[in-house]
Amino acid sequence: MAPPPAAELARQTFGSNVKARRGQRTQHDVATTAHITQSTLSKIERGSYGEISLSLVLRLAVALDCSATDLIGFLDQTVVIAGYEHAGSAA
Protein backbone atom coordinates (compact mmCIF):
# COMPACT_ATOMS: atom_id res chain seq x y z
CA MET A 1 0.00 0.00 0.00
CA ALA A 2 1.42 3.38 -1.02
CA PRO A 3 2.00 5.96 1.72
CA PRO A 4 -0.38 8.90 1.85
CA PRO A 5 0.81 11.80 -0.32
CA ALA A 6 1.16 14.07 2.73
CA ALA A 7 3.45 11.58 4.47
CA GLU A 8 5.56 11.23 1.34
CA LEU A 9 5.88 15.00 1.04
CA ALA A 10 6.79 15.26 4.73
CA ARG A 11 9.58 12.66 4.31
CA GLN A 12 10.94 14.46 1.26
CA THR A 13 10.81 17.84 3.02
CA PHE A 14 12.55 16.43 6.09
CA GLY A 15 15.21 14.78 3.95
CA SER A 16 15.86 17.95 1.96
CA ASN A 17 16.13 19.97 5.17
CA VAL A 18 18.59 17.48 6.67
CA LYS A 19 20.73 17.54 3.53
CA ALA A 20 20.70 21.36 3.41
CA ARG A 21 21.68 21.61 7.09
CA ARG A 22 24.47 19.06 6.60
CA GLY A 23 26.17 21.42 4.16
CA GLN A 24 29.76 20.39 3.50
CA ARG A 25 29.89 17.81 6.30
CA THR A 26 30.03 14.22 5.17
CA GLN A 27 27.12 11.86 5.67
CA HIS A 28 29.46 9.65 7.68
CA ASP A 29 30.34 12.50 10.08
CA VAL A 30 26.71 13.47 10.69
CA ALA A 31 25.55 9.86 10.93
CA THR A 32 28.22 9.04 13.49
CA THR A 33 27.27 12.04 15.61
CA ALA A 34 23.55 11.09 15.39
CA HIS A 35 24.32 7.42 16.20
CA ILE A 36 22.90 6.10 12.91
CA THR A 37 24.51 4.50 9.88
CA GLN A 38 25.57 6.43 6.80
CA SER A 39 23.12 4.29 4.83
CA THR A 40 20.24 5.39 7.08
CA LEU A 41 21.19 9.03 6.66
CA SER A 42 21.36 8.59 2.90
CA LYS A 43 17.83 7.11 2.88
CA ILE A 44 16.56 9.96 5.06
CA GLU A 45 18.05 12.58 2.73
CA ARG A 46 16.43 10.86 -0.28
CA GLY A 47 13.05 10.73 1.48
CA SER A 48 12.97 6.95 1.31
CA TYR A 49 13.56 6.00 4.97
CA GLY A 50 9.96 5.43 6.09
CA GLU A 51 8.66 6.35 9.53
CA ILE A 52 11.00 8.70 11.36
CA SER A 53 10.84 8.69 15.16
CA LEU A 54 10.97 11.77 17.34
CA SER A 55 14.17 10.39 18.84
CA LEU A 56 15.78 10.29 15.41
CA VAL A 57 14.63 13.84 14.61
CA LEU A 58 16.14 15.09 17.86
CA ARG A 59 19.44 13.23 17.37
CA LEU A 60 19.77 14.68 13.88
CA ALA A 61 18.95 18.17 15.16
CA VAL A 62 21.74 17.88 17.75
CA ALA A 63 24.17 16.49 15.16
CA LEU A 64 23.34 19.32 12.75
CA ASP A 65 23.29 22.03 15.45
CA CYS A 66 19.75 23.16 14.68
CA SER A 67 16.24 22.73 16.05
CA ALA A 68 13.87 19.89 15.29
CA THR A 69 11.54 22.48 13.76
CA ASP A 70 14.30 23.49 11.33
CA LEU A 71 14.39 19.90 10.09
CA ILE A 72 10.69 19.14 10.09
CA GLY A 73 9.61 22.38 8.45
CA PHE A 74 6.06 23.42 7.86
CA LEU A 75 4.03 22.66 4.76
CA ASP A 76 1.68 25.60 4.22
CA GLN A 77 1.12 25.73 7.99
CA THR A 78 0.02 22.07 7.96
CA VAL A 79 1.93 19.87 10.35
CA VAL A 80 2.27 16.31 9.10
CA ILE A 81 2.91 13.62 11.69
CA ALA A 82 2.87 9.91 10.81
CA GLY A 83 0.66 10.51 7.77
CA TYR A 84 -1.99 12.55 9.58
CA GLU A 85 -2.50 16.22 8.82
CA HIS A 86 -3.45 18.95 11.24
CA ALA A 87 -4.01 22.38 9.75
CA GLY A 88 -3.31 25.30 11.99
CA SER A 89 -1.20 28.34 12.44
CA ALA A 90 2.52 28.01 12.91
CA ALA A 91 3.15 29.56 16.29
Buried (B, 14 or more C-beta within 10 A) or exposed (E): EEEBEBBBBBBBBBBBBBBEBBEEEEBEBBBBBBEBEBEBBBBBBEBEBEEBEEEBBBBBBBBBEBEEEBBBBEBEEBBBEEBEBEEEEEE
